[in-house]
Amino acid sequence: MGRLPGGSPGSVRQHDGRAVGQRELYQEGRGVAAKYIFAGLAVLFIVMGIVRGGPSHPQSRTWLLIGVIFSAVSAWLFYQG
């Protein structure tokens, strides 16, 4: 019997392809989820854009655009669960 990738001969596989008992790289409860990091950075970039001069200044528009992009990514991550 052939050896399955990541496991011993005839090992039982989970639906995501990992062998039963194989550890995940990211464990629940450790670290901060990316959705919170993106949300915090979105607020930071939007505040920086407003403080810098609002939408009338070209560099401020860049900060505001980056803030909107980060908030869209964060919202998508929150929606995904």
HELIX and SHEET records of a PDB file:
HELIX    1   1 ALA A   34  ARG A   52  1                                  19    
HELIX    2   2 GLY A   54  SER A   56  5                                   3    
HELIX    3   3 PRO A   58  GLN A   80  1                                  23    
END                                                                             
